[in-house]
Amino acid sequence: MAGKMIVLYGVNGIGKTTQAELLVKFLQAEGKQVSRLKIPVYDLEPEGPFIYKYLHDVKFREKNEVTTEVLQEKYAKNRERYEPELRKRLAAGEWVVAEDYTGTGIAWGLTWGADLEYLEEINRGLYQPDLSILLNGERFQTATEAGHRNEVADERTRICKNFHLLLGERYGWKQVEANQSVEAVSKDIISIVQKTFSQELSE
């Protein structure tokens, strides 16, 4: 039986990594072959290393400035380039818990001024997750990464949070309140997963 792809969405520093790890542990306890995937895939040439440096290195960003559209094309290409491996894993019965995916690119693309229709077009045809969950709330400041393009501007983060909400309504993402205890957030996420995949989890 094919596996399932579950995506956790939300602004940077909202707790996606912690919750992805907890969800992986839950699914493992349910007897599923499961792993965590972080998108973009930074070590996937040629887009991955560029995206990593562009996001994390201020000097690299200044020397290699690109438009929002060009950057988002690199993100989309990175997802497309990884898709054969993703489909292979799912076809083998593996469950994949992903931090971020196409919706992340669209949300940040909108935040930096790109057009929605354009952003949807460059992501068209990519694998559609079996379940998408939005962690909504205020990011935890202790998680802020100095120098990261999408973490140093609080106003843009607030704008991006609103775009996540709008996209969640547009695409039918489930929503979880992120500003609870780690355990409460995990419980809410697991509840959604159990309801969505009740049959698969009982097998």
C-alpha positions in Angstrom: 0.0 0.0 0.0 1.3 3.5 -0.9 2.4 5.8 1.8 1.1 9.2 2.7 2.6 12.7 2.6 1.7 15.0 5.5 2.9 18.6 5.3 3.2 21.0 8.2 2.9 24.7 7.3 3.6 27.9 9.3 5.9 30.8 9.5 9.5 30.3 10.6 10.0 29.6 14.3 6.4 28.3 14.9 7.5 24.9 16.0 7.3 22.8 12.8 10.5 20.8 13.4 9.5 19.8 16.9 6.0 18.8 15.8 7.3 16.9 12.7 9.6 14.9 15.0 6.7 14.1 17.4 4.4 13.1 14.5 7.1 10.8 13.1 7.3 9.1 16.5 3.6 8.7 16.7 3.4 7.1 13.2 6.4 4.8 14.0 4.4 3.6 17.1 1.6 2.9 14.8 3.8 0.6 12.8 4.4 2.8 9.8 7.6 3.3 7.9 8.0 7.0 8.2 10.6 9.8 7.9 10.8 13.5 8.1 11.5 15.7 5.1 12.6 19.3 5.1 11.7 21.4 2.0 13.6 22.9 0.2 16.2 20.0 -0.1 19.3 22.1 0.4 21.8 19.4 -0.8 20.0 18.8 -4.1 22.0 20.5 -6.9 21.9 23.0 -8.4 19.1 25.0 -6.7 19.4 23.6 -3.2 22.9 25.0 -2.3 22.0 28.4 -3.8 18.8 28.7 -1.9 20.5 27.8 1.4 23.3 30.4 0.9 20.7 33.0 -0.3 18.6 32.5 2.8 21.4 32.3 5.4 24.3 34.3 4.1 23.8 38.1 4.0 27.0 38.7 2.0 26.1 36.0 -0.6 22.6 37.5 -0.9 24.0 41.0 -1.5 26.3 39.7 -4.3 23.7 37.4 -5.9 20.5 39.4 -5.6 17.7 38.0 -7.7 14.0 38.9 -8.1 11.4 37.2 -6.0 10.1 35.5 -9.2 13.5 34.0 -10.0 14.0 32.9 -6.4 10.6 31.2 -6.4 11.4 29.5 -9.6 14.4 28.0 -7.9 12.3 26.8 -5.0 9.7 25.2 -7.4 12.5 23.6 -9.5 14.0 22.1 -6.3 10.7 20.6 -5.4 10.3 19.3 -8.9 13.8 17.8 -8.9 13.1 16.0 -5.7 9.7 14.6 -6.8 10.9 11.4 -8.4 12.5 10.4 -5.0 9.4 11.5 -3.1 7.1 9.4 -5.3 9.4 6.4 -5.0 9.3 6.6 -1.3 5.6 6.9 -1.2 5.1 4.1 -3.7 7.2 1.9 -1.4 4.8 2.5 1.4 6.7 5.1 3.3 4.9 7.9 5.1 6.6 11.3 4.7 6.2 14.1 7.2 7.4 17.3 5.4 8.2 20.7 6.9 7.0 23.2 4.3 6.1 22.5 0.6 4.5 24.4 -2.3 2.3 26.5 0.0 5.4 27.9 1.8 6.8 29.1 -1.5 3.5 30.7 -2.5 3.1 32.4 0.9 6.6 33.8 1.0 6.4 34.7 -2.7 3.3 36.8 -2.0 5.0 38.3 1.0 7.9 39.5 -1.2 5.6 40.9 -3.9 5.0 38.1 -6.5 1.7 37.5 -8.2 -0.5 34.6 -6.9 -1.4 33.3 -10.4 2.3 33.2 -11.3 3.3 31.4 -8.1 0.5 28.8 -8.6 1.6 28.3 -12.2 5.2 27.5 -11.5 4.1 25.0 -8.8 1.4 23.4 -10.9 1.7 19.7 -11.5 3.8 18.9 -8.3 2.6 16.1 -6.1 -0.3 17.1 -3.9 0.0 16.2 -0.2 -2.5 13.8 1.3 -2.8 16.1 4.3 -1.7 19.7 5.0 -1.8 21.2 8.5 -1.2 24.9 9.3 0.4 25.8 12.6 -1.1 29.2 13.2 0.1 31.6 15.9 2.9 33.9 16.9 6.4 32.5 16.3 8.7 31.8 19.2 11.4 34.4 19.3 13.9 32.0 20.8 13.8 30.2 17.4 14.8 33.2 15.4 17.9 32.7 13.2 20.2 35.7 12.9 20.8 36.7 9.3 18.0 34.5 7.8 16.2 36.4 5.1 12.8 35.3 6.2 13.4 35.7 10.0 15.0 39.1 10.4 11.9 41.2 9.3 9.1 41.0 11.8 6.7 42.9 9.6 7.2 40.6 6.7 6.7 37.6 9.0 3.3 39.0 10.1 2.4 39.5 6.5 3.4 36.0 5.6 1.4 34.7 8.5 -1.7 36.3 7.1 -1.0 34.9 3.6 -0.6 31.4 5.2 -4.1 31.8 6.7 -5.6 32.9 3.3 -3.9 30.1 1.5 -5.1 27.6 4.1 -8.6 28.6 3.4 -8.0 28.5 -0.4 -6.4 25.0 -0.3 -8.3 23.4 2.5 -5.5 23.1 5.1 -6.4 21.9 8.5 -5.4 24.4 11.3 -3.9 24.0 14.7 -3.3 26.7 17.3 0.5 26.8 17.7 0.8 28.8 20.9 -0.1 26.0 23.2 2.2 23.7 25.0 4.2 21.4 22.8 2.2 18.5 24.0 -1.2 20.1 23.3 -0.1 21.1 19.7 1.1 17.5 19.1 -2.2 16.1 20.4 -4.2 18.3 18.1 -2.0 17.3 15.1 -2.3 13.6 15.9 -6.0 13.9 16.3 -6.3 15.4 12.7 -4.0 12.6 11.4 -6.1 9.9 13.1 -9.4 11.3 11.7 -7.9 11.7 8.2 -6.3 8.3 8.0 -8.5 6.2 10.3 -8.6 3.3 7.9 -4.9 3.3 7.1 -3.9 3.5 10.7 -6.1 0.6 11.7 -4.5 -1.7 9.1 
